[in-house]
Amino acid sequence: MIISMAEYNRRRKHLMALMEPNSIAIVPSASEQLRSRDTTYHFRQDSDFYYLSGITEPDAVLVLIPGRRHGQFVVFCRERDSGQELWHGNRAGPEGMCELYRADDAFPVSDIDEILPGLLEGRDRVYYSLGRRTEFDRQIMGWVNQIRSQEASGAVPPGEFTDLDHMLHELRLYKSAAELRLMRKAADISARGHCRAMQRCKSGMYEYQLEAELQYEFAQRGARFPAYPSIVGSGANACVMHYTDNGDKLRDGELVLIDAGCELEYYASDVTRTFPVNGRFSKEQRVLYELVLNMQQAAIDQVKPGNHWNQPHDASVTALTEGLVELGLLRGRVSSLIKRKAYREFYMHRVGHWLGLDVHDVGDYRVAEQWRVLEPGMVMTVEPGLYVPVGNTRVAKKWRGIGIRIEDDVIVTDTGSEIMSSGAPKTIEEIEALMAA
């Protein structure tokens, strides 16, 4: 299931084909991040760097130089060090970068100050994403200034800088067959985690114990890490969009909202399900849940080639507003309520986002000031919600403290869409049956 080296090579070639003649692209890796005193967080590679190389080591720099006679793909990395490797594991070293990752040329990162200015000199254009790594930005500017200081001796500084993000992120937006296979697997693992949570849920548990059930299922199926901090919000906590404390006790009669997805081989999934702690929806919970389910179906129906990015969101807003008017939670004409965004009292976020190597993946939502047209190979989430905080005294007390969100991972296909996370039940009948079993 891992992406092949041949595919990484194709990605680099695609990017270099978009670059101007006599140009250079520079992409630094992520670095290890301090957690506390002398311990670090588990290392996670920068997504752009990984997309172009598959390299999972920190403190490296990837350089692409179209047309370079001695090789177009250059890597700077840590050298082999038996002492460090004894404590922290193997390093590829420059030789390994060429052998394992098919770099044309590789050098110790400790030599970058001597070598990279020579690669920059005389280039008409430098593709680099300024502003993301302050320390590396300073290094880049230092190399440029070093070249400028030698202009009297004939050195030629690079002509101009161009942000790399736009070109690279356009490539990342369209998923390959291999990427989609990984993402389907990640979504399926996440769906199984949600099923496990539903089956293990009971009153008196703590939210973090339910979170542990998901993470156990993820790891057992080969996805060691979640793609983002899991949200397990019971009762009124479900009305907090990014609730991650996960420390309250589950109570009989309440709903619990779980927004959790695994990361598999760097590819994210993002799935949300809402279900009753005791396995049975109350009358009010049932009514609001069906409304959110209708919202989601209306949105998914609009995910197809030729439609624009905002059509699924518009469909979810219309379905919600009509439902709220019918229930008496909003009063007025549906068109007028939508125009003045009255629904935002209950639904304050968008219906979805791009999904891929990042959970909120890269890619423009607007092109030339117009909503982007959906095309095959794009992957997005569809996650409408309805939230009635306890403090909302404008509505009847029976509705307060209910938060519901339903989220699936959806591929835009040639003919419509494919729901990758359908293994997690979401109809009331399916949920209640699974929890009863």
N, C-alpha and C positions, 0 to 999 in steps of 0.2 A: 504493500500500500504506500510505501514511501515514494516521494517524487524522484524520478530517475535523474542522473547526472546529464543525460541527453536533453531533458526538458530544461534544466537550469541553463544549459548552453544555448538552447533556442531562445530563452528569455533574454539572455545577454545580447544575442544577435539581433533580436527584435528592437531592443532599446538602442543599440549602436546604429541600427539602420535609420533611426529617427534623429540621431545627432548630426550636427553640422560637420562638414569636413574640417580637419585639423582641430578637433576638439578633444576634450577629456572629461570624464565623469568620475567623481570621487564620492564613495559611500562608506562612512565609518560604521563599524559594528557597535553594538551596545557594550557597556562596561559593567562589571559587577557593582552592585549597590550595597552599601553598608546597611545592615539591619540594626545592630546594636554593638557597640564597642568593636570587638574583633570578629564578629560574625556577619556574613552577607546573606542577602536574599538568594533563593535559588535563581541561577542565571537563566535569563530568557533573551534570546537573540533579537535584535532589531528586525522588524518584519521586512523592511525594504532590503536590508543586507541579506537576510535569509532567502528572500524571493529570488535574488540574483545568483546565489552561490550554494545554498544548502549548508553553509559553514555554521557550526554551533559554538565556536570559541569566542571569548571576549577579546577586546583590545586588538582588533584587526582592522585593516582598511582595504577596501576593494577599489581598484582603479580600472576603468575601461578606456582604452585608447584606440578608436577605430583606425585601421590601416597601419598600425605600428608594425614595423618589419620584424621585430623580435618577439612579437606576441601582443595580443590586444587585451588579454585578461591578466591583470597583475594583482598580487595580494601581498600585503605586509602583515606579518603575524608574529606571535611570540616564538622564540626559539625553543627547541627541545631542551629540557632541564631535568635531569634525573632526580635531583633533590626535590624540586617542586612537584614533579610528577608522582613521586613517592607519596606525597601528602594529598595532592589534589587531582590526580588522574592524568592520563596520557594527553600529550599535545601533538598536533599534527606536525608542527614545524614547517619551515619553507619547503622541504622536500615532500612532506605529506600533502601540502596544499596542491602541489603539482600532480602528485600520484593519485590522491583520493578525490580531489575536487576539480582536477583538470585545469588548474591555473597554468597559463603559458609561462609565467615568471613569478617567483616569490622571493621575498626578502625579509630579514628580521625587522620587526617594527622599530627596534632600537636604531635602525639605520635610516629611518624615514626622512629625517631632516637633511641628510646628505643626498638622498636619491630623488625624492618627490619634487623638489624645486626644479631639477633638471627635466622632469617629465612635464611640468607646468610651463616651462619657458617656451615662448614662441607660439603658444596655443591661441587660436582666435577666440575660442570660447571655452569656459569652464562650467560644467553642469554640477551644481552642488546645492544642497538644501540648507541655506543659511538660517540661523536662529534656532536650531533644534539642539545643538550641542555647543554651548558657549566656549568651552575650553578648546574644542577642535576648530571652531570658527577662528579663534585667535591664532592657532597654528597655521591655518590656511593663509590668513592675512600676513602672518610673519614670513611665510615662504614668498608670497607675492612681493612684500616689501624688500626682502632679500634680493630678489631679481631686479627690482627697480633701482636698488642701490648700485647695481652693476651695469646700468644702462650705458654709462660712459665707456665701458669696456666692450660694448656691443651686445649685452644681454637684452632680450626682448620680453617684457612682462606680458602675461596673458591679456587678451583684448577685453573681454567682458564676461561677467558671471550671469548664468541663467539658472533659475530655480529648477531643480531636477524633478520635483514632486509631480508636476502636472503630467509629464510624459510617462514617468514610471507608474504613477497611480492609475493612469488610463489602462495600462497593460494589466495591472493587478485586478481591475474591475471585472474583466472577462475571464471566467474560470475555465481551465482546461478539463478534459475528461478525467485526467488523473486527480486534479484538485477536487472535482465533484465526487469522485469515488471516496476520497478521504472525508469530505464534508458530509456525505450521506452516512458514513460509518460513525462520525462524531455525533451527528444528530440522532442516530439510532441508539447509541450508548446513552446519550442524555435522556432520551425518551424512556429507556429502561430504568434509569435512575429515578425519574419522576414516578414511574410505576411502583418502584420499590418504596418510595416515600409514601405514596398513597396506601400501600399495603401495610406498612409499619406504623402509620400514624395512629396515635391514640391520645385521649385527654390525659393531661398530667405530664406528658413529655415536654422537654424544652425545645425551642426552635433549633438550637445548635445540634441537638441529637438527631433531628430530622435532616439537617444539613449533612451530618456524618453518614447517614444512610445513602445519600446521593453520592458523596465522595467515595464511599466504599464501592458502590456499583461502578463508578467511573474507573477507579483504579483496577478493579477486578477484570475489567474488559479492555485494559490496555491504555486508558487515558488517565495518566497520573495526576494531572492538574486541572482545576476548573479554568475556564476561559476568562473568568472575572469573579470578583467576590460574590458568592451566592447570596441571594435575598430569600430569606424565609421569614415572612411577616404574617403573624396570626392576628386575628381581630383587627383593631384599629391600626396596627402596624402596617397592614396591607395598603393603607392609604398614603404611606410614605414611599415616594417613588424609588429612592435608592437606599432603602432600609437594609443595613448589613450588621446591626448589633446582634441579631439572632439570639437574644438572651432571655426572652419571655417564655412563660409556660403556656402550652396549648390548652385551651379551655373548651369544654363541651358546648356545642351550639355555635361556635365561631367558625369562620372560614380561615384557611391558611393559604397564602399566596407564595408560591415558590418560583423564583426566576433564577434558573441555574442551568449552566451548560458546560460541557467538558471541552478541553482543548486536546486534539489528537494530531500528533506530528505537526504542531504549530497552527493547525486550522481550528477555528472556533465554531462552536455551536451555541445557540442562545434560545432557550425554551422556557416558557412560563405556563404553569397550570395553577388553577385555584380550585380548592376542594374543601368540603366540610370536615372538621376535625373528627366528628363522630360518624362520618360516613353517610349522613343523610342531609340533604339541603332543606332548609326551612322554606316556608312559603315565600318570604321576601327575598331570600338568597336565590331561590329558584328563578324568580321573575327577573331580577337584575342579571343573573348569570346568562339566562337565555338571550337577554338583550345584547350582552357583550359577544356572545357566540354569533348572533345575527350580524353584529358589526364586523366581526372577523371574516365571516363568509362573504359579506358584501365586498370587503376589501380584497380578499383573495380572488374573487371573480374578476377583479379589474387588473390583476397581475398577468399581463400577456403582452407579447411583442406589439409595438405600435402605440400602446397606451403610454401616457407620460407618468413620471414618478409620482405626481400628486394625486392621480386619480384614485388609487386605493385609499388614500387618506380622506379624500372628499367623500367617497362612498361610506366610509366608517362614520364620518361626521353626520351624514344624512340619516343613516340608520339609527344612530344614537339619539339625535334630536327628535326624530319621529317617535322613538320609544319613550323618551322622557316626557314628551307632550301627552302621549297616551296614558302614562302612569301618573300624570299630574305633577311631576317634579319640575317641569318647565311649563310656562303658559304663554300662548301666543301663536302666531303663524310660524310654521317650520322655516320657511324661507327667510323671514325677518330675524328669527332667532339665530339662524346660521350666519346671516349677514353681520350681526353684531356679536357673534361668537359667544353666545350665551352658554353654549355647551362646555366652554373651557372651565367652568366652575366644577365640572365633573370629569373632564377629559382634557388634561393640560399638556399632553405630549403628542408627538407625531405617531403615525401608525407603524413606522418601522425605520430601518436603516440598512445600509449595505453590510454584508457579512463575508468574512474570509479569513485571512491571516490575523486580522484584528477583529475583535467583536464588533466594534463600530468601525467598519472597514473603510478604506480609502475610496475615492471616486467622487467626482462632482455630482451634485444633485440638480444643478442648473447648468445649461450650456447656452452661451450668448443670451443670458438673462431670461431664458425659457426653461421650464421644467424639462428634465432629461427624458428622452424617449426610452422605454424599456426594450432591451434586446436579449436574445438567447445567450445564455452563459452568465448573466448577472444573477447574483444571489442576494436576497434581502430577507429581513424579518417582517412579519405581519403581526403586530401586537397591540391591538386596541385595548383600552381599559375604561373602567368606570369606578370612580372613587367618591365616597360620601363620608368625609371626615366627621368625627364625633362632634366637632364644634360647628357644624353646619346646621344652625337652628332654623333655617328657612324651610327645611323639609321635615316631614313627619319623623318622629323619633324612631319608628320601626326601620327606617332606611339607614340610620346613622351608624358609622363604624364599619361599613361594608366596603371593601376594596376588592376589585376583580380585574384580572388581566389574563388574557389568553394569547400565547405567542407561539408561532411556528416558523421554521426556517424554510424558505421557498425559493426554488430555482425558476427563473424565466426560461421556458423551453421554446422550441420552434412553433408550437401550437397553443401554448397557454402557460401552465405552471405545474410544478411538481412539489408537493409538500414532503420534505425529507423527515420531519419529526412526527409523522402521523402515528408512530408506535405508542405515543402517550395519549391515553383516552382523554376526550374533552367534552363529549356530550354528558348530560346529567345521568342518563341511564348507564352509560359505559363506566363512569366514575363510581357510581353507587354500586354497581355490580362487582367491579374490581375490589372495592374496599370491603364489600360484604364477604367476598371469597377469601 
